[in-house]
Amino acid sequence: MSFAALLAVATSVPSLSLLTPADVQAMALEQATMQGQDGQRVVISGGVLATQTVQSEGYESQTVQEYAEAAGIRADTDFINNPAGTIQWPFAVGVHVGDQFGYRDCAGCSSDHGGQDFNPGLGAEIQAIADGTVVNSTDEGGSLGVVVMIDHVIDGELITSVYAHMEYGSRRFEEGDTVEVADVLGTTGSTGMSTGPHLHFEIRVGGMDGTKVDPLEWLYANTN
């Protein structure tokens, strides 16, 4: 993702008028500095991020907590996302890791859990884990509810990532669209077979009809 994209003008939150969703990801990194070109830069220090653009002589800075609130995310420390990575977590910052892949015993939910649940709070922005092409995007995904599925080619292998239970009206991409890593796909909801607001996230090896694998293990092994 080019640095110019990091400096594009955001449109959704007035207090983030110089920031993009890619900037919001940077709150996960502390005590680090990323240098740009021609005097443009993003600096992260002590949990505060400041940005400068060639279009503006001023700076805007926000704490990690403020960035999380702007994205609707209830941050946690279960993982750390690298905003510079080509493969990232489905949230810009660490959030609580919920029910995991495989067998589980809970009322009103499937006992053979085919994905990984994340609990960032209702309305939290969900991001694409890597560049890819949307192969399914619907409000009528049955037990998955509002769902988006993306095909990626990673290390020569076809991988489909699945983002389920999103809020109605929040999907930002349709089938056939190209997405880039960290693009916001929609927001966390409780549609379909769901007992409360969360993201049900899957990794399928070999495409949409491929083999489901443990998404948490896959993310730990592949995020960079």
Buried (B, 14 or more C-beta within 10 A) or exposed (E): BEBEEBBBEBEEEEEBEBBBBBBBBBBBBBEBEBEBEEEBBBBBEEBBBEBBBEEEEEEBEBEBEBBBBBBBBBBBEBBEBBBBBBBBBBBBBBBBBBBBBEEEEEEEBBEEBBBBBBBBBBBBBBBBBBBBBBBBBBBEBEBBBBBBBBBBEBEEEBBBBBBBBBBEEBBBBEEEBEBBBBBBBBBBBBBBBBEEBBBBBBBBBEEEEBEBBBBBEBBEEBBE
